[in-house]
Amino acid sequence: MITRQEKQKIIEDLALKLSRQKAVVFSDFTGLKVNQMQNLRKKLRKEGIDFQVAKKTLIDLALEKAGLKNIKTKNLKGQIAVAFGYKDEIEPAKIIYNFSKELVFAKNESLKILAGLVNKEYFETGDMERLAKIPSREQLLAKLTGAISSPLSELINVLEGNLRNFIYLLKNLKPET
């Protein structure tokens, strides 16, 4: 049994994390095995994402304390775990979504994204999954760089081709000695 002081400490901790976050993912972990939960925590921790399990009432009180009064986790099904992303808006959802897909391949559909917050805006399950499917910032920058550099490299090839052909022509015109 958790004492009132311990509950208050959990609420304070959650409210602090909620005030610092760029993204929050609420997920249902019902049926997740201990070793699977540990693997998920390791993946999230590696990216600087906090992952915490708490009762819905404590999460709701922390949401209120953080100024997010219109969001209620009581409406969400299952046992709730909360992932807090401080650096990237999409990375927490991406990691949880990909991890849940790995579990599906292992015939265990026990981790589900229920909802989330991105820059304090509430998103339903489908929206969070669509966000999770967006390529990472680095991938998007690589695509942009490729899109910008592709026409330039083609232009260079065309210009070099003309120069190459000109040199080839000059070699053929050179009298043999």
Contacts in CASP RR format, 6 or more apart in sequence:
PFRMAT RR
TARGET T0000
AUTHOR 0000-0000-0000
METHOD contacts of the structure
MODEL  1
MITRQEKQKIIEDLALKLSRQKAVVFSDFTGLKVNQMQNLRKKLRKEGID
FQVAKKTLIDLALEKAGLKNIKTKNLKGQIAVAFGYKDEIEPAKIIYNFS
KELVFAKNESLKILAGLVNKEYFETGDMERLAKIPSREQLLAKLTGAISS
PLSELINVLEGNLRNFIYLLKNLKPET
2 10 0 8 1.000
7 58 0 8 1.000
10 54 0 8 1.000
10 58 0 8 1.000
10 62 0 8 1.000
11 58 0 8 1.000
11 61 0 8 1.000
11 62 0 8 1.000
11 65 0 8 1.000
12 62 0 8 1.000
12 65 0 8 1.000
13 52 0 8 1.000
13 62 0 8 1.000
14 52 0 8 1.000
14 54 0 8 1.000
14 58 0 8 1.000
14 59 0 8 1.000
14 62 0 8 1.000
14 66 0 8 1.000
14 82 0 8 1.000
15 62 0 8 1.000
15 63 0 8 1.000
15 65 0 8 1.000
15 66 0 8 1.000
17 50 0 8 1.000
17 52 0 8 1.000
17 82 0 8 1.000
17 84 0 8 1.000
18 24 0 8 1.000
18 62 0 8 1.000
18 63 0 8 1.000
18 65 0 8 1.000
18 66 0 8 1.000
18 68 0 8 1.000
18 84 0 8 1.000
19 66 0 8 1.000
20 84 0 8 1.000
20 86 0 8 1.000
21 84 0 8 1.000
21 85 0 8 1.000
21 86 0 8 1.000
21 117 0 8 1.000
22 85 0 8 1.000
22 86 0 8 1.000
22 87 0 8 1.000
22 88 0 8 1.000
22 89 0 8 1.000
22 118 0 8 1.000
22 119 0 8 1.000
23 84 0 8 1.000
23 85 0 8 1.000
23 88 0 8 1.000
23 89 0 8 1.000
23 90 0 8 1.000
23 91 0 8 1.000
23 92 0 8 1.000
23 93 0 8 1.000
23 116 0 8 1.000
23 117 0 8 1.000
23 118 0 8 1.000
23 119 0 8 1.000
24 82 0 8 1.000
24 83 0 8 1.000
24 84 0 8 1.000
24 85 0 8 1.000
24 92 0 8 1.000
24 116 0 8 1.000
24 117 0 8 1.000
25 82 0 8 1.000
25 83 0 8 1.000
25 92 0 8 1.000
25 93 0 8 1.000
25 96 0 8 1.000
25 113 0 8 1.000
25 116 0 8 1.000
25 128 0 8 1.000
26 59 0 8 1.000
26 73 0 8 1.000
26 76 0 8 1.000
26 80 0 8 1.000
26 81 0 8 1.000
26 82 0 8 1.000
26 113 0 8 1.000
26 114 0 8 1.000
26 115 0 8 1.000
26 116 0 8 1.000
27 80 0 8 1.000
27 81 0 8 1.000
27 82 0 8 1.000
27 83 0 8 1.000
27 96 0 8 1.000
27 100 0 8 1.000
27 111 0 8 1.000
27 112 0 8 1.000
27 113 0 8 1.000
27 114 0 8 1.000
28 76 0 8 1.000
28 77 0 8 1.000
28 78 0 8 1.000
28 79 0 8 1.000
28 80 0 8 1.000
28 81 0 8 1.000
28 111 0 8 1.000
28 112 0 8 1.000
28 114 0 8 1.000
29 37 0 8 1.000
29 53 0 8 1.000
29 79 0 8 1.000
29 80 0 8 1.000
29 81 0 8 1.000
29 110 0 8 1.000
29 111 0 8 1.000
30 78 0 8 1.000
30 79 0 8 1.000
30 110 0 8 1.000
31 108 0 8 1.000
31 110 0 8 1.000
32 40 0 8 1.000
32 103 0 8 1.000
32 108 0 8 1.000
32 110 0 8 1.000
32 111 0 8 1.000
33 108 0 8 1.000
33 110 0 8 1.000
36 103 0 8 1.000
36 108 0 8 1.000
36 110 0 8 1.000
36 111 0 8 1.000
39 99 0 8 1.000
40 51 0 8 1.000
40 95 0 8 1.000
40 96 0 8 1.000
40 99 0 8 1.000
40 111 0 8 1.000
41 51 0 8 1.000
43 95 0 8 1.000
43 99 0 8 1.000
44 50 0 8 1.000
44 51 0 8 1.000
44 83 0 8 1.000
44 92 0 8 1.000
44 95 0 8 1.000
44 96 0 8 1.000
45 51 0 8 1.000
47 87 0 8 1.000
47 88 0 8 1.000
47 91 0 8 1.000
47 92 0 8 1.000
47 95 0 8 1.000
48 85 0 8 1.000
48 86 0 8 1.000
48 87 0 8 1.000
49 83 0 8 1.000
49 84 0 8 1.000
49 85 0 8 1.000
49 86 0 8 1.000
49 91 0 8 1.000
49 92 0 8 1.000
49 95 0 8 1.000
50 83 0 8 1.000
50 84 0 8 1.000
50 85 0 8 1.000
50 86 0 8 1.000
51 81 0 8 1.000
51 82 0 8 1.000
51 83 0 8 1.000
51 84 0 8 1.000
52 81 0 8 1.000
52 82 0 8 1.000
52 84 0 8 1.000
53 79 0 8 1.000
53 80 0 8 1.000
53 81 0 8 1.000
53 82 0 8 1.000
54 62 0 8 1.000
54 80 0 8 1.000
54 82 0 8 1.000
55 80 0 8 1.000
56 73 0 8 1.000
56 74 0 8 1.000
56 76 0 8 1.000
56 80 0 8 1.000
57 74 0 8 1.000
59 73 0 8 1.000
59 80 0 8 1.000
59 82 0 8 1.000
60 71 0 8 1.000
60 72 0 8 1.000
60 73 0 8 1.000
60 74 0 8 1.000
63 69 0 8 1.000
63 71 0 8 1.000
63 72 0 8 1.000
63 73 0 8 1.000
68 117 0 8 1.000
68 120 0 8 1.000
70 122 0 8 1.000
71 117 0 8 1.000
71 122 0 8 1.000
73 80 0 8 1.000
76 114 0 8 1.000
76 115 0 8 1.000
77 114 0 8 1.000
78 114 0 8 1.000
80 114 0 8 1.000
83 92 0 8 1.000
83 95 0 8 1.000
83 96 0 8 1.000
84 92 0 8 1.000
85 91 0 8 1.000
85 92 0 8 1.000
88 136 0 8 1.000
88 137 0 8 1.000
89 118 0 8 1.000
89 119 0 8 1.000
89 131 0 8 1.000
90 118 0 8 1.000
90 131 0 8 1.000
90 132 0 8 1.000
90 134 0 8 1.000
90 136 0 8 1.000
90 137 0 8 1.000
91 136 0 8 1.000
93 113 0 8 1.000
93 116 0 8 1.000
93 128 0 8 1.000
93 129 0 8 1.000
93 131 0 8 1.000
93 132 0 8 1.000
94 131 0 8 1.000
94 132 0 8 1.000
94 134 0 8 1.000
94 136 0 8 1.000
96 111 0 8 1.000
96 113 0 8 1.000
96 132 0 8 1.000
97 113 0 8 1.000
97 128 0 8 1.000
97 129 0 8 1.000
97 132 0 8 1.000
97 133 0 8 1.000
98 132 0 8 1.000
99 111 0 8 1.000
100 109 0 8 1.000
100 111 0 8 1.000
100 112 0 8 1.000
100 113 0 8 1.000
103 109 0 8 1.000
103 110 0 8 1.000
103 111 0 8 1.000
112 125 0 8 1.000
113 125 0 8 1.000
113 126 0 8 1.000
113 128 0 8 1.000
113 129 0 8 1.000
113 132 0 8 1.000
114 125 0 8 1.000
115 122 0 8 1.000
115 123 0 8 1.000
115 124 0 8 1.000
115 125 0 8 1.000
115 128 0 8 1.000
116 122 0 8 1.000
116 123 0 8 1.000
116 128 0 8 1.000
117 123 0 8 1.000
118 131 0 8 1.000
123 131 0 8 1.000
134 140 0 8 1.000
135 143 0 8 1.000
END
